[in-house]
Amino acid sequence: MQKKSNTLFYYLAGGILVLVYLLVSAGRRGDLFIYESGSMDIFAGKDAYAIHYVDGFHYYYSALFAILIYLLNFLPVYLGNLIWLALNAFLLYRIIILISRYFDLTVLTQKQKILFYILPFLFALRFTLSNFHNQQITICILYLILEGLRFIFSGNKLAGALLIALGINIKLLPVVLLPYLLYRKEFTASFLIIIFYAALLLLPGFILGFAHNNMLIASWWNLINPSNTIHNLDVDERSFHSLSTLLATLLVENVPDKFALHIRRNIMDISYEHLVLILNITRLVLVSFTLYFLRTKPFYSNVSTLHRFVEISYLLLLIPLIFPHQQDYAFLFVLPAVVFIIYCLLTMNPHLPKAKRNVLIFFLSFSYLCCNLSLIFGQYREYYDHFKILTYGALLLIPILAICSRIQKYSIKY
């Protein structure tokens, strides 16, 4: 009885803290203002993708998303913000539940269970706060991915495909799941995702008119086309972090970064064409490394739940690295990988050398620092952004995840 009372107290205390945070955060203007502005312009018959909002920002999301949030424009600003943030808080709670279902928590002691929840929370705290502070959509996309995959692998292909198609429609990032689902013999789900995506792309035509919707699709693609120079020299904002930003600042001496400090960071000076080649080769290498985590022949589907989680974790970890125009809030996608690494460290075979465990803990701690320096020592933020320290922290998670996936015992059912 005492244990249940303590649990209830912690839930109530946590709920009150979250509520207070949401009430305070709803008082500022974030990216939701851009979403709502783009929505209003789309309904007014304008090309929202050709308009700059606030200080030169674009509306990057789909026409369907503009329709879904349109009614928020008619609410008081504070109330609209609060509803949006509350939705994100609920979806974040669902993400925690969805992730925890992949793990056997019965093998953990009570202390280890606390660490299992607290340590990933601390690692991803900067990304979580940034999502709420900027009123971003990353939490929603991550939820659609995890919930969609849960439905697909539990047999409900229709619901799962619809959720993932919606995520791709809003923001292209979940498209990385399509090759993975095909590899894991989920042909029906993959086909349904493509069908649903096409339908969701055309659906706004019934509301906005098909001519207007077709124009918006063309303009949207022109804006997000990854071959655009602006996405390879990805330095329009100081806070950009991804491979495209990191390699541009490392390999081009006079990269057009108006926010750059007067401190050298490039190690080479190559042409734009060579930069694009190196960037695409690097992306290809990281994507190909997915095979390390798959470890089975194509079209083999009978793998354990934990094995599947590792595969998904790596794909999600790749998202903020291989896509351009990524800010710190997008690195919330590293959360599943961090959860698995921490679970592995907590359940590590006691017969493994202690030195190996300590090395893993050291590099995970170093990755944590790279990812959270702006939160810990925020007064030097411009230096972290200048050298793209966050990207190094995310890249370091790849070898840690790879090693832990070998250490952790999960079965492949042949």
C-alpha positions as CSV (number, residue, x, y, z in Angstrom):
1,M,0.0,0.0,0.0
2,Q,2.8,2.4,0.9
3,K,4.5,1.7,-2.5
4,K,1.3,2.5,-4.4
5,S,0.9,5.7,-2.4
6,N,4.5,6.7,-3.3
7,T,3.9,6.0,-6.9
8,L,0.7,8.0,-6.9
9,F,2.5,10.9,-5.3
10,Y,5.3,10.9,-7.9
11,Y,2.7,10.8,-10.7
12,L,0.8,13.8,-9.2
13,A,4.0,15.8,-8.5
14,G,5.2,15.1,-12.1
15,G,1.9,16.0,-13.6
16,I,1.8,19.3,-11.7
17,L,5.3,20.2,-12.8
18,V,4.4,19.4,-16.4
19,L,1.2,21.4,-16.2
20,V,3.1,24.4,-14.8
21,Y,5.7,24.2,-17.5
22,L,3.1,24.0,-20.2
23,L,1.2,27.0,-18.8
24,V,4.4,29.1,-18.7
25,S,5.6,27.9,-22.2
26,A,2.3,28.7,-23.9
27,G,2.9,32.4,-23.3
28,R,5.6,32.7,-25.9
29,R,5.5,32.6,-29.7
30,G,7.2,29.7,-31.4
31,D,7.1,27.7,-34.6
32,L,3.4,27.1,-34.2
33,F,2.9,30.7,-35.3
34,I,4.6,29.9,-38.6
35,Y,2.5,26.8,-39.0
36,E,-0.7,28.8,-38.4
37,S,0.5,31.6,-40.7
38,G,1.2,29.2,-43.5
39,S,-2.2,27.6,-42.9
40,M,-4.0,30.9,-43.2
41,D,-2.1,31.8,-46.4
42,I,-2.9,28.4,-47.9
43,F,-6.6,28.9,-47.2
44,A,-6.4,32.4,-48.6
45,G,-5.2,30.9,-51.9
46,K,-1.5,31.9,-51.5
47,D,1.7,29.9,-52.0
48,A,2.8,29.6,-48.4
49,Y,6.1,28.0,-49.5
50,A,7.2,31.1,-51.3
51,I,6.5,33.4,-48.3
52,H,8.9,34.2,-45.5
53,Y,7.6,34.3,-42.0
54,V,8.9,36.2,-38.9
55,D,12.7,36.6,-39.7
56,G,12.9,34.8,-43.0
57,F,11.6,31.4,-42.0
58,H,9.7,29.1,-44.4
59,Y,6.6,27.0,-43.9
60,Y,8.1,23.5,-44.7
61,Y,5.1,21.2,-44.0
62,S,2.3,19.7,-46.1
63,A,-0.9,21.3,-47.1
64,L,-2.7,18.6,-45.2
65,F,-1.0,19.6,-42.0
66,A,-2.1,23.2,-42.7
67,I,-5.7,22.0,-42.9
68,L,-5.4,19.9,-39.7
69,I,-4.2,22.9,-37.6
70,Y,-6.3,25.5,-39.4
71,L,-8.9,25.9,-36.6
72,L,-6.2,26.9,-34.1
73,N,-6.1,30.2,-35.9
74,F,-9.5,31.1,-34.5
75,L,-8.6,30.5,-30.9
76,P,-6.8,33.0,-28.6
77,V,-3.1,32.7,-29.2
78,Y,-2.4,31.5,-25.6
79,L,-5.1,28.8,-25.8
80,G,-4.0,27.6,-29.2
81,N,-0.4,27.3,-27.9
82,L,-1.5,25.5,-24.8
83,I,-3.5,22.9,-26.8
84,W,-0.6,22.3,-29.1
85,L,1.9,21.9,-26.2
86,A,-0.5,19.6,-24.2
87,L,-0.9,17.4,-27.3
88,N,2.9,17.2,-27.5
89,A,3.1,16.3,-23.8
90,F,0.6,13.5,-24.2
91,L,2.4,12.1,-27.3
92,L,5.7,12.2,-25.5
93,Y,4.1,10.2,-22.7
94,R,2.9,7.7,-25.3
95,I,6.4,7.6,-26.8
96,I,7.8,6.6,-23.4
97,I,5.2,3.8,-23.1
98,L,5.8,2.6,-26.6
99,I,9.6,2.4,-26.1
100,S,9.4,0.7,-22.7
101,R,7.2,-2.1,-24.2
102,Y,10.2,-3.4,-26.2
103,F,12.2,-4.2,-23.0
104,D,11.9,-6.9,-20.3
105,L,11.9,-4.7,-17.3
106,T,11.4,-7.6,-14.9
107,V,15.2,-8.3,-15.1
108,L,15.9,-4.9,-13.6
109,T,16.1,-4.1,-9.9
110,Q,14.0,-1.2,-8.6
111,K,17.1,1.1,-8.7
112,Q,17.9,0.0,-12.2
113,K,14.3,0.7,-13.3
114,I,14.6,4.3,-12.0
115,L,17.9,4.7,-13.9
116,F,16.3,3.2,-17.0
117,Y,13.8,6.0,-17.1
118,I,15.8,8.9,-15.6
119,L,19.1,8.5,-17.6
120,P,17.5,8.7,-21.1
121,F,15.3,11.6,-19.9
122,L,18.4,13.5,-18.9
123,F,20.2,12.6,-22.1
124,A,17.3,13.9,-24.2
125,L,16.4,16.8,-22.0
126,R,17.8,19.5,-24.2
127,F,16.0,18.1,-27.3
128,T,12.7,17.7,-25.3
129,L,12.8,21.2,-23.9
130,S,13.7,22.6,-27.4
131,N,10.7,20.9,-28.9
132,F,8.4,22.5,-26.3
133,H,10.2,25.9,-26.4
134,N,10.0,26.1,-30.2
135,Q,6.5,24.5,-30.3
136,Q,7.9,22.0,-32.8
137,I,6.4,18.9,-34.5
138,T,9.3,16.4,-33.9
139,I,7.5,14.7,-31.0
140,C,4.4,14.2,-33.2
141,I,6.5,12.6,-36.0
142,L,8.4,10.3,-33.6
143,Y,5.0,9.2,-32.1
144,L,3.6,8.4,-35.6
145,I,6.6,6.3,-36.4
146,L,6.6,4.3,-33.2
147,E,2.9,3.8,-33.0
148,G,2.7,3.0,-36.7
149,L,5.4,0.4,-36.4
150,R,3.7,-1.1,-33.3
151,F,0.5,-1.5,-35.3
152,I,2.3,-3.0,-38.3
153,F,4.3,-5.6,-36.4
154,S,1.3,-6.5,-34.3
155,G,-0.8,-7.3,-37.4
156,N,-2.8,-4.1,-37.9
157,K,-1.1,-3.1,-41.2
158,L,-3.9,-0.7,-42.2
159,A,-3.7,1.6,-39.1
160,G,0.1,1.4,-39.0
161,A,0.6,2.3,-42.6
162,L,-1.8,5.2,-42.3
163,L,0.1,6.6,-39.3
164,I,3.4,6.3,-41.0
165,A,2.0,7.7,-44.3
166,L,0.7,10.7,-42.3
167,G,4.2,11.2,-40.8
168,I,5.8,11.2,-44.2
169,N,3.1,13.5,-45.5
170,I,3.7,16.1,-42.8
171,K,7.5,15.8,-42.9
172,L,9.4,13.4,-45.2
173,L,11.7,12.1,-42.4
174,P,9.9,8.8,-41.8
175,V,10.5,7.8,-45.5
176,V,13.6,5.9,-44.2
177,L,11.2,3.2,-42.9
178,L,10.1,2.1,-46.3
179,P,13.2,0.2,-47.3
180,Y,13.4,-1.3,-43.8
181,L,9.8,-2.6,-44.0
182,L,10.5,-4.1,-47.4
183,Y,13.7,-5.8,-46.0
184,R,11.6,-7.2,-43.1
185,K,9.1,-8.7,-45.6
186,E,6.3,-6.2,-44.7
187,F,5.2,-5.9,-48.3
188,T,1.5,-5.2,-47.6
189,A,2.4,-2.4,-45.1
190,S,4.9,-0.9,-47.5
191,F,2.3,-0.9,-50.3
192,L,-0.3,0.6,-48.1
193,I,2.1,3.4,-47.0
194,I,2.6,4.4,-50.6
195,I,-1.1,4.3,-51.4
196,F,-2.0,6.3,-48.3
197,Y,0.8,8.8,-48.9
198,A,-0.5,9.5,-52.4
199,A,-4.0,9.8,-51.1
200,L,-3.0,12.2,-48.3
201,L,-1.1,14.2,-50.9
202,L,-4.2,14.6,-53.0
203,L,-6.7,14.9,-50.2
204,P,-6.3,18.7,-49.7
205,G,-7.5,19.2,-53.3
206,F,-11.1,18.4,-52.2
207,I,-10.9,21.4,-49.8
208,L,-8.5,23.8,-51.5
209,G,-9.2,23.0,-55.1
210,F,-7.0,20.6,-57.2
211,A,-5.3,23.4,-59.2
212,H,-4.2,25.1,-56.0
213,N,-3.2,21.9,-54.3
214,N,-1.1,20.9,-57.4
215,M,0.6,24.3,-57.3
216,L,1.4,23.9,-53.6
217,I,2.8,20.4,-54.1
218,A,5.2,21.7,-56.9
219,S,6.2,24.7,-54.8
220,W,6.7,22.5,-51.7
221,W,9.0,20.1,-53.6
222,N,11.0,23.0,-55.0
223,L,11.6,24.2,-51.4
224,I,12.6,20.9,-49.9
225,N,14.4,19.3,-52.9
226,P,17.6,17.9,-51.3
227,S,19.6,18.7,-54.5
228,N,19.2,22.4,-53.9
229,T,22.5,24.2,-53.1
230,I,21.0,25.6,-49.9
231,H,20.6,22.1,-48.5
232,N,24.1,21.0,-49.2
233,L,25.7,24.3,-48.0
234,D,23.4,23.9,-45.0
235,V,24.4,27.0,-43.0
236,D,21.5,29.4,-43.2
237,E,21.0,29.3,-39.5
238,R,23.6,29.1,-36.7
239,S,21.7,26.3,-35.0
240,F,21.7,23.9,-37.9
241,H,23.2,20.5,-37.2
242,S,23.5,17.5,-39.5
243,L,26.1,15.9,-41.8
244,S,25.4,18.5,-44.5
245,T,26.1,21.3,-42.1
246,L,29.1,19.7,-40.5
247,L,30.8,18.7,-43.7
248,A,30.2,22.1,-45.3
249,T,31.9,23.8,-42.4
250,L,34.7,21.4,-42.3
251,L,35.5,21.1,-46.0
252,V,34.7,24.6,-47.4
253,E,36.8,27.5,-46.3
254,N,34.4,30.3,-47.2
255,V,31.1,28.6,-46.6
256,P,28.4,31.3,-46.8
257,D,27.7,31.3,-43.0
258,K,26.8,34.8,-41.9
259,F,26.7,33.5,-38.3
260,A,30.3,32.1,-38.3
261,L,32.7,33.2,-35.6
262,H,36.1,34.4,-36.6
263,I,37.6,31.1,-35.6
264,R,38.8,28.6,-38.2
265,R,37.0,25.3,-38.3
266,N,37.6,24.0,-41.9
267,I,40.3,21.4,-42.4
268,M,40.2,21.5,-46.2
269,D,38.9,23.8,-48.9
270,I,37.2,21.8,-51.7
271,S,34.8,22.7,-54.5
272,Y,31.0,22.5,-54.1
273,E,30.8,19.5,-56.5
274,H,33.3,17.6,-54.3
275,L,31.4,18.5,-51.2
276,V,28.2,17.1,-52.6
277,L,30.0,13.9,-53.6
278,I,31.6,13.4,-50.2
279,L,28.3,14.2,-48.4
280,N,26.4,11.7,-50.5
281,I,29.1,9.0,-50.0
282,T,29.0,9.6,-46.3
283,R,25.2,9.3,-46.2
284,L,25.4,6.1,-48.3
285,V,28.0,4.6,-45.9
286,L,25.8,5.4,-42.8
287,V,22.7,4.0,-44.5
288,S,24.5,0.9,-45.7
289,F,25.7,0.3,-42.1
290,T,22.1,-0.5,-41.3
291,L,23.0,-4.0,-42.5
292,Y,25.2,-4.4,-39.5
293,F,22.1,-4.1,-37.3
294,L,19.8,-6.2,-39.5
295,R,22.1,-9.2,-39.5
296,T,19.8,-11.4,-41.5
297,K,19.1,-12.1,-45.1
298,P,16.5,-9.9,-46.8
299,F,12.8,-10.7,-46.4
300,Y,13.4,-12.5,-43.1
301,S,10.9,-11.3,-40.5
302,N,11.1,-13.6,-37.5
303,V,13.3,-11.6,-35.3
304,S,13.0,-10.8,-31.6
305,T,11.3,-7.7,-30.3
306,L,14.6,-6.3,-28.9
307,H,16.4,-7.0,-32.2
308,R,13.7,-5.1,-34.0
309,F,14.1,-2.2,-31.6
310,V,17.8,-1.9,-32.3
311,E,17.1,-1.8,-36.0
312,I,14.5,0.9,-35.6
313,S,16.8,2.9,-33.2
314,Y,19.6,3.1,-35.7
315,L,17.2,4.2,-38.5
316,L,15.8,6.9,-36.2
317,L,19.4,8.0,-35.2
318,L,20.2,8.5,-38.9
319,I,17.3,10.9,-39.5
320,P,18.8,14.1,-38.0
321,L,22.2,13.2,-39.5
322,I,21.4,12.5,-43.1
323,F,18.6,15.0,-43.7
324,P,19.5,18.7,-44.1
325,H,18.1,21.6,-42.3
326,Q,18.0,19.9,-38.9
327,Q,17.9,21.9,-35.6
328,D,18.6,20.5,-32.1
329,Y,15.0,19.5,-31.5
330,A,15.2,17.0,-34.4
331,F,17.8,15.1,-32.4
332,L,15.0,13.8,-30.2
333,F,15.1,10.9,-32.7
334,V,18.3,9.6,-30.9
335,L,16.2,8.8,-27.8
336,P,15.4,5.1,-28.7
337,A,19.1,4.4,-29.4
338,V,20.0,6.0,-26.0
339,V,17.4,3.9,-24.2
340,F,18.8,0.7,-25.7
341,I,22.4,1.6,-24.8
342,I,21.4,2.4,-21.2
343,Y,19.4,-0.8,-21.0
344,C,22.4,-2.7,-22.3
345,L,24.7,-1.2,-19.7
346,L,22.2,-1.9,-16.9
347,T,21.9,-5.6,-17.9
348,M,25.4,-6.2,-19.2
349,N,26.7,-9.6,-18.6
350,P,28.8,-9.5,-15.3
351,H,31.4,-11.8,-16.8
352,L,32.3,-9.1,-19.4
353,P,35.5,-7.2,-18.6
354,K,34.8,-4.2,-16.4
355,A,37.1,-2.1,-18.5
356,K,34.8,-2.6,-21.6
357,R,31.8,-1.4,-19.6
358,N,33.8,1.7,-18.3
359,V,34.9,2.6,-21.8
360,L,31.3,2.5,-23.0
361,I,30.1,4.6,-20.1
362,F,32.9,7.1,-20.8
363,F,32.0,7.5,-24.5
364,L,28.3,7.7,-23.7
365,S,29.0,10.4,-21.1
366,F,31.1,12.2,-23.7
367,S,28.3,12.0,-26.2
368,Y,25.9,13.3,-23.5
369,L,28.2,16.3,-23.0
370,C,28.4,17.1,-26.7
371,C,24.6,16.9,-27.0
372,N,23.8,18.9,-23.9
373,L,26.6,21.5,-23.6
374,S,24.1,24.2,-24.6
375,L,21.9,23.2,-21.7
376,I,24.7,22.9,-19.2
377,F,26.9,25.9,-20.2
378,G,24.5,27.9,-22.3
379,Q,26.6,31.1,-22.3
380,Y,29.0,29.5,-24.8
381,R,26.3,28.3,-27.1
382,E,27.6,30.2,-30.2
383,Y,30.9,28.3,-29.9
384,Y,29.1,24.9,-29.8
385,D,27.0,25.8,-32.8
386,H,30.0,27.2,-34.6
387,F,31.8,23.9,-34.4
388,K,28.6,21.7,-34.7
389,I,29.4,19.9,-31.5
390,L,26.0,18.4,-31.3
391,T,26.5,16.5,-34.6
392,Y,29.7,14.9,-33.2
393,G,27.7,13.7,-30.1
394,A,25.1,12.1,-32.3
395,L,27.7,10.4,-34.5
396,L,29.4,9.0,-31.5
397,L,26.2,7.1,-30.6
398,I,26.6,5.0,-33.7
399,P,29.7,2.9,-32.6
400,I,28.3,2.8,-29.0
401,L,25.0,1.4,-30.3
402,A,26.8,-1.0,-32.6
403,I,29.0,-2.4,-29.7
404,C,26.0,-2.6,-27.3
405,S,24.0,-4.5,-29.9
406,R,26.7,-7.1,-30.0
407,I,26.9,-7.4,-26.2
408,Q,23.2,-7.5,-25.5
409,K,21.7,-11.0,-25.9
410,Y,18.7,-10.9,-28.1
411,S,17.7,-13.9,-30.2
412,I,17.0,-14.2,-33.9
413,K,14.5,-17.0,-34.3
414,Y,15.6,-19.2,-37.2
